Amino acid sequence: MYILIFFLAHWYLSLFSQTFFLHRYAAHQMFTMSKGWERFFYFFTWVTQGSSFLSPYAYGVMHRLHHAFADTENDPHSPSFSDNAFDMMWKTKNIYNRILKHKENVDPKYFKNVPYWGFMEKIGDNWLSRIGWGTAYTLFYIHYATSPWMYLLLPIHYLMGPVHGVIINWFAHKYGYTNFKVNDTAKNLLPFDFLMMGESYHNNHHKLGGRANFGVRWFEFDPTYPFILLFNSLGILKLKKNNDLNYM
């Protein structure tokens, strides 16, 4: 029971950081927040993603490139130019690292207003930090696991961020349904997105790139959007009015 609770907590907290802070804020600027709250969610992302911490800075820039060049040779992660998901994610990793180290030749417009906190970036991308989180997950399993099969979940903990990424970037460009005609292969992977907190409404998102609510049809519930509305009402963030526009 403890292992299941821990796995689900890590899955959804890590996913929330990715969809709320990295995706909807860092990449698309669907809402604004103070520098204090920005740093709070920077730290929250490190805690919840742990060993698989993804830089809001590098993620934000890379995701903007994905929208600008979706399913072309310049797309950082398109299934159309990879034989399998592992090959696609390896290419993604290389582009991500070049952006992170400021070695990728990217048009300056893709960096506009992308959050950057050097201190937290260095901690999150440090291998001592990554190994430390991985060790903590392993020790938790050693203490609470009641069956050998449970240890099969550990690699998902170690690579939680990339696992979430490949589900959308690979499968949601191959399987699912569409509500809108777009110039790429983005699809809605799930009609009721209990698994990816709204991220699987990928076709909707590619059509309405700046819309904070990824659900469009009556049955498409986006679990992240109520949190955005709550944070907006509490003054933690300010939701932009022109919310159906793209980030650029």
C-alpha positions as CSV (number, residue, x, y, z in Angstrom):
1,M,0.0,0.0,0.0
2,Y,2.8,2.5,0.9
3,I,4.5,1.8,-2.4
4,L,1.4,2.4,-4.4
5,I,0.6,5.6,-2.6
6,F,4.2,6.8,-3.1
7,F,4.2,5.9,-6.8
8,L,0.9,7.7,-7.4
9,A,2.0,10.8,-5.4
10,H,5.3,11.0,-7.3
11,W,3.5,10.5,-10.7
12,Y,0.9,13.2,-10.2
13,L,3.0,15.7,-8.3
14,S,5.8,15.5,-10.9
15,L,3.3,15.7,-13.7
16,F,1.6,18.7,-12.1
17,S,5.0,20.5,-12.0
18,Q,5.5,19.7,-15.7
19,T,2.1,20.7,-17.0
20,F,1.5,23.7,-14.8
21,F,5.0,25.3,-14.4
22,L,7.2,24.0,-17.2
23,H,4.5,23.8,-19.9
24,R,1.8,26.3,-19.3
25,Y,3.9,28.9,-17.6
26,A,7.5,28.6,-18.8
27,A,6.8,27.6,-22.4
28,H,3.5,29.3,-23.1
29,Q,3.1,32.1,-20.5
30,M,-0.6,31.4,-20.2
31,F,-0.5,33.3,-16.9
32,T,1.9,35.6,-15.0
33,M,3.2,35.3,-11.5
34,S,5.5,37.3,-9.2
35,K,9.2,36.4,-9.0
36,G,8.7,35.0,-5.5
37,W,6.0,32.6,-6.7
38,E,8.1,31.7,-9.8
39,R,10.9,30.7,-7.5
40,F,8.6,28.7,-5.3
41,F,7.4,26.6,-8.2
42,Y,11.0,26.3,-9.4
43,F,11.8,24.7,-6.1
44,F,8.6,22.7,-6.1
45,T,9.5,21.3,-9.5
46,W,12.9,20.2,-8.2
47,V,11.3,18.5,-5.2
48,T,8.5,16.7,-7.1
49,Q,10.6,15.7,-10.2
50,G,13.6,14.9,-8.2
51,S,16.1,12.8,-10.1
52,S,14.4,13.6,-13.4
53,F,14.3,17.4,-12.8
54,L,13.7,19.2,-16.1
55,S,15.0,22.8,-16.4
56,P,12.1,25.2,-16.8
57,Y,14.4,27.3,-19.0
58,A,15.5,24.5,-21.4
59,Y,12.1,22.9,-21.4
60,G,10.4,26.2,-22.2
61,V,12.6,27.0,-25.1
62,M,12.5,23.4,-26.5
63,H,8.7,23.2,-26.3
64,R,8.4,26.5,-28.2
65,L,10.5,25.0,-30.9
66,H,8.2,22.0,-30.9
67,H,5.2,24.2,-31.6
68,A,7.0,26.3,-34.2
69,F,8.4,23.3,-36.2
70,A,6.0,20.5,-35.3
71,D,6.6,17.3,-37.2
72,T,9.4,18.7,-39.3
73,E,13.1,18.0,-39.2
74,N,13.6,20.9,-36.9
75,D,11.1,19.5,-34.3
76,P,13.0,18.5,-31.2
77,H,10.8,15.5,-30.7
78,S,8.8,14.2,-33.6
79,P,7.9,10.5,-34.1
80,S,7.9,11.2,-37.9
81,F,11.7,11.4,-37.8
82,S,12.5,8.5,-35.4
83,D,12.2,4.8,-35.7
84,N,11.1,4.3,-32.1
85,A,10.4,6.2,-28.9
86,F,13.8,5.6,-27.4
87,D,15.5,7.1,-30.5
88,M,13.2,10.1,-30.3
89,M,13.9,10.7,-26.7
90,W,17.6,10.4,-27.2
91,K,17.5,13.1,-29.8
92,T,15.3,15.2,-27.5
93,K,17.9,14.8,-24.7
94,N,20.7,16.0,-26.9
95,I,18.8,19.1,-28.0
96,Y,17.6,19.8,-24.4
97,N,21.2,19.6,-23.2
98,R,22.5,21.9,-25.9
99,I,19.8,24.5,-25.0
100,L,20.6,24.1,-21.3
101,K,24.3,24.7,-21.9
102,H,23.5,27.6,-24.3
103,K,25.1,25.7,-27.2
104,E,22.1,25.4,-29.5
105,N,21.6,28.0,-32.2
106,V,18.1,29.2,-31.5
107,D,16.4,32.4,-32.6
108,P,16.3,34.9,-29.7
109,K,12.5,35.2,-29.9
110,Y,12.1,31.7,-28.4
111,F,13.8,32.9,-25.2
112,K,11.3,35.7,-24.5
113,N,10.2,35.8,-20.9
114,V,11.3,32.2,-20.2
115,P,12.0,31.9,-16.5
116,Y,15.6,31.3,-15.4
117,W,17.0,30.8,-11.9
118,G,20.6,29.9,-12.1
119,F,21.0,28.7,-8.6
120,M,18.1,26.2,-8.9
121,E,19.2,25.2,-12.4
122,K,22.6,24.2,-11.1
123,I,21.2,22.2,-8.2
124,G,18.6,20.4,-10.2
125,D,21.0,19.4,-13.0
126,N,23.7,18.3,-10.6
127,W,24.4,14.6,-10.6
128,L,24.8,14.5,-6.9
129,S,21.2,15.8,-6.6
130,R,19.9,13.3,-9.2
131,I,21.7,10.4,-7.5
132,G,20.6,11.6,-4.1
133,W,16.9,11.6,-5.1
134,G,17.3,8.2,-6.8
135,T,18.9,6.8,-3.6
136,A,16.0,8.1,-1.5
137,Y,13.5,6.4,-3.8
138,T,15.4,3.1,-3.6
139,L,15.7,3.2,0.2
140,F,11.9,3.9,0.4
141,Y,11.3,0.7,-1.7
142,I,13.8,-1.3,0.4
143,H,11.9,-0.4,3.5
144,Y,8.3,-0.7,2.3
145,A,8.3,-3.1,-0.7
146,T,6.4,-6.3,0.0
147,S,7.0,-8.1,-3.3
148,P,9.9,-8.2,-5.8
149,W,7.7,-7.0,-8.7
150,M,7.4,-3.6,-7.0
151,Y,11.0,-2.8,-7.7
152,L,10.1,-2.8,-11.4
153,L,8.5,0.7,-10.7
154,L,11.8,2.2,-9.6
155,P,13.1,3.1,-13.1
156,I,9.9,5.1,-13.6
157,H,10.7,7.1,-10.5
158,Y,14.3,7.7,-11.7
159,L,13.0,8.9,-15.1
160,M,9.6,10.3,-14.3
161,G,9.9,13.6,-16.3
162,P,11.0,11.9,-19.5
163,V,8.4,9.1,-19.1
164,H,5.7,11.8,-19.0
165,G,7.3,13.4,-22.0
166,V,7.4,10.3,-24.2
167,I,3.8,9.4,-23.4
168,I,2.7,12.7,-25.1
169,N,5.4,13.3,-27.6
170,W,5.4,9.8,-29.0
171,F,2.0,8.3,-28.4
172,A,-0.1,11.4,-28.7
173,H,1.3,12.0,-32.2
174,K,0.4,8.4,-33.2
175,Y,-2.8,7.4,-31.5
176,G,-6.1,9.1,-30.5
177,Y,-8.7,11.3,-32.0
178,T,-8.8,14.9,-33.3
179,N,-11.1,17.8,-32.7
180,F,-9.2,20.2,-35.0
181,K,-7.4,20.1,-38.3
182,V,-3.8,21.1,-37.6
183,N,-0.6,21.1,-39.6
184,D,0.9,18.2,-37.7
185,T,0.0,14.8,-36.3
186,A,-1.0,15.9,-32.8
187,K,-4.0,13.9,-31.4
188,N,-6.0,13.7,-28.2
189,L,-4.8,10.5,-26.6
190,L,-7.5,10.1,-24.0
191,P,-11.2,11.3,-24.0
192,F,-11.0,11.6,-20.2
193,D,-7.5,12.4,-19.2
194,F,-7.2,10.8,-15.7
195,L,-3.6,9.9,-16.6
196,M,-1.8,13.0,-17.8
197,M,-3.7,15.9,-16.1
198,G,-4.9,17.4,-19.4
199,E,-1.6,16.9,-21.3
200,S,-3.2,14.2,-23.5
201,Y,-5.5,16.7,-25.2
202,H,-2.6,17.3,-27.5
203,N,-4.6,18.1,-30.6
204,N,-6.6,20.7,-28.7
205,H,-3.4,22.2,-27.4
206,H,-1.7,22.4,-30.8
207,K,-4.8,24.3,-32.2
208,L,-5.2,26.6,-29.2
209,G,-1.6,26.9,-28.0
210,G,-2.2,29.6,-25.4
211,R,-5.4,28.3,-23.9
212,A,-5.0,27.3,-20.2
213,N,-7.8,24.8,-20.3
214,F,-6.7,22.0,-22.6
215,G,-10.2,20.4,-22.6
216,V,-12.6,21.6,-25.3
217,R,-15.5,19.2,-25.6
218,W,-17.9,18.5,-22.7
219,F,-16.3,15.3,-21.7
220,E,-12.7,16.5,-21.9
221,F,-11.9,17.4,-18.3
222,D,-8.5,19.0,-17.7
223,P,-7.6,18.3,-14.0
224,T,-4.9,21.0,-14.0
225,Y,-7.2,23.9,-15.0
226,P,-9.2,24.1,-11.7
227,F,-5.8,24.6,-9.9
228,I,-5.1,27.5,-12.3
229,L,-8.5,29.0,-11.5
230,L,-7.9,28.5,-7.8
231,F,-4.4,30.1,-7.9
232,N,-5.8,32.9,-9.9
233,S,-8.5,33.6,-7.3
234,L,-5.9,33.5,-4.5
235,G,-3.6,36.0,-6.3
236,I,-0.8,33.4,-6.8
237,L,-1.0,34.0,-10.6
238,K,-2.8,36.2,-13.0
239,L,-4.5,34.4,-15.9
240,K,-4.2,36.2,-19.2
241,K,-7.5,37.3,-20.8
242,N,-6.5,36.6,-24.4
243,N,-6.1,32.9,-23.5
244,D,-6.8,31.3,-26.8
245,L,-3.8,33.0,-28.5
246,N,-0.4,31.3,-29.0
247,Y,2.5,32.3,-26.8
248,M,4.1,34.4,-29.6
